[in-house]
Amino acid sequence: MLFRLAADGTLLFHLAFILFAVFGGALAALWRWAPLLHLPAVAWAVFVELTGRICPLTYLENHLRIRAGQSGYAQSFVEHYLVGVIYPSGLTRDIQFMLAVGVVVINLAIYGWIALRRRTRHGRER
């Protein structure tokens, strides 16, 4: 039971990391230090997608599931709703490349908006 909970927790953390890599740039609008955490996450996500590697969180989750006596996903609530999002069927290298480009484009747009907003704000203060 403990290993299954740890595996589910790893899956949730994996989803949180993916969401942070894609949309975490928006946190830079609130906290100036956010890019220090976010930009390495983006770099890692893009690296994993472009090289076709498997994220270490996937290995950890699978290890925990095996330790829990599972050979695959037993359709818990977490698995039912999140596994398809994190591990979509039909994932190809072309799709991975498009995902990497999407992460970069979304984050360039977010950081561009933040830079423009800060520049406009500083322009008004003068």
Phi and psi in degrees as a GROMACS rama.xvg file:
@    title "Ramachandran Plot"
@    xaxis  label "Phi"
@    yaxis  label "Psi"
@TYPE xy
-65.3125  -40.8794  LEU-2
-67.8629  -35.4295  PHE-3
-65.6489  -42.4096  ARG-4
-63.4275  -39.7178  LEU-5
-64.9998  -38.8198  ALA-6
-65.913  -43.1572  ALA-7
-62.9906  -40.609  ASP-8
-62.8592  -39.2756  GLY-9
-63.8891  -40.6387  THR-10
-62.3118  -43.7678  LEU-11
-63.7451  -41.8892  LEU-12
-62.7758  -39.8199  PHE-13
-59.9198  -45.8264  HIS-14
-63.0867  -42.7845  LEU-15
-61.1354  -40.4466  ALA-16
-63.5356  -43.1828  PHE-17
-61.2508  -46.4554  ILE-18
-63.441  -38.9804  LEU-19
-64.7776  -42.6716  PHE-20
-63.8031  -37.6556  ALA-21
-79.9974  -46.0032  VAL-22
-115.728  -0.0298081  PHE-23
-64.7087  -17.7418  GLY-24
-59.5798  -26.4998  GLY-25
-62.7497  -25.1813  ALA-26
-66.5499  -21.1135  LEU-27
-66.0852  -20.2679  ALA-28
-70.278  -25.7207  ALA-29
-95.8448  -42.2968  LEU-30
-128.905  123.087  TRP-31
-64.2381  -24.2125  ARG-32
-83.1698  -10.6897  TRP-33
-55.4836  -39.4855  ALA-34
-61.0198  -24.0373  PRO-35
-63.237  -30.0316  LEU-36
-93.9756  -37.2809  LEU-37
-73.5416  -45.6643  HIS-38
-62.1805  -40.2398  LEU-39
-63.2881  -34.7226  PRO-40
-64.7054  -41.4818  ALA-41
-63.2365  -45.5154  VAL-42
-59.2383  -43.4208  ALA-43
-64.4739  -45.9199  TRP-44
-61.1696  -43.6428  ALA-45
-66.2729  -42.0731  VAL-46
-58.8183  -46.9996  PHE-47
-61.8416  -43.4921  VAL-48
-68.8958  -42.9096  GLU-49
-71.9221  -31.3611  LEU-50
-92.2944  -9.40218  THR-51
73.057  17.0887  GLY-52
-74.7166  165.989  ARG-53
-103.475  131.292  ILE-54
-62.1079  139.915  CYS-55
-57.9804  -24.9524  PRO-56
-65.2444  -31.6377  LEU-57
-65.5929  -44.5758  THR-58
-61.7441  -43.2817  TYR-59
-62.0418  -46.0126  LEU-60
-61.1078  -45.4687  GLU-61
-62.9793  -40.5946  ASN-62
-60.0574  -46.0167  HIS-63
-64.529  -37.3396  LEU-64
-66.2047  -40.4964  ARG-65
-63.6734  -42.1179  ILE-66
-64.2683  -27.006  ARG-67
-82.6657  -0.988258  ALA-68
85.2732  14.7947  GLY-69
-98.9773  143.493  GLN-70
-99.5253  -13.4371  SER-71
-163.685  -158.479  GLY-72
-87.0844  129.218  TYR-73
-96.9219  18.0158  ALA-74
61.8213  50.2026  GLN-75
-73.8811  174.491  SER-76
-56.5483  -49.0107  PHE-77
-59.8097  -48.0221  VAL-78
-65.2692  -42.2637  GLU-79
-60.1804  -40.4438  HIS-80
-94.0425  -22.7711  TYR-81
-111.588  -28.1852  LEU-82
-59.6212  -42.4906  VAL-83
-64.3847  -28.2093  GLY-84
-75.314  -43.9786  VAL-85
-80.2605  -36.6022  ILE-86
-122.603  71.3742  TYR-87
-67.0518  145.609  PRO-88
-74.124  149.084  SER-89
78.6973  16.6446  GLY-90
-68.7184  118.12  LEU-91
-113.726  170.382  THR-92
-62.0042  -37.9786  ARG-93
-63.3737  -41.901  ASP-94
-66.3852  -40.3812  ILE-95
-61.0607  -40.4889  GLN-96
-62.7882  -43.668  PHE-97
-64.6454  -37.1937  MET-98
-63.014  -43.1747  LEU-99
-61.6004  -45.0593  ALA-100
-62.0875  -41.2997  VAL-101
-60.5488  -42.7199  GLY-102
-60.843  -44.9537  VAL-103
-64.8927  -46.1594  VAL-104
-63.96  -45.6272  VAL-105
-59.2555  -44.8034  ILE-106
-72.4514  -34.521  ASN-107
-61.8224  -40.6009  LEU-108
-64.4874  -43.5046  ALA-109
-64.0787  -49.2766  ILE-110
-67.3172  -33.5785  TYR-111
-63.8531  -42.3526  GLY-112
-63.0646  -42.2047  TRP-113
-64.9676  -43.6314  ILE-114
-62.717  -43.5296  ALA-115
-63.3319  -42.6597  LEU-116
-62.2662  -43.4864  ARG-117
-68.5482  -38.7507  ARG-118
-64.6989  -42.7004  ARG-119
-64.0531  -41.9791  THR-120
-64.3258  -42.6093  ARG-121
-69.3506  -30.2696  HIS-122
-66.4209  -34.6535  GLY-123
-72.5374  -28.5063  ARG-124
-75.4388  -16.337  GLU-125
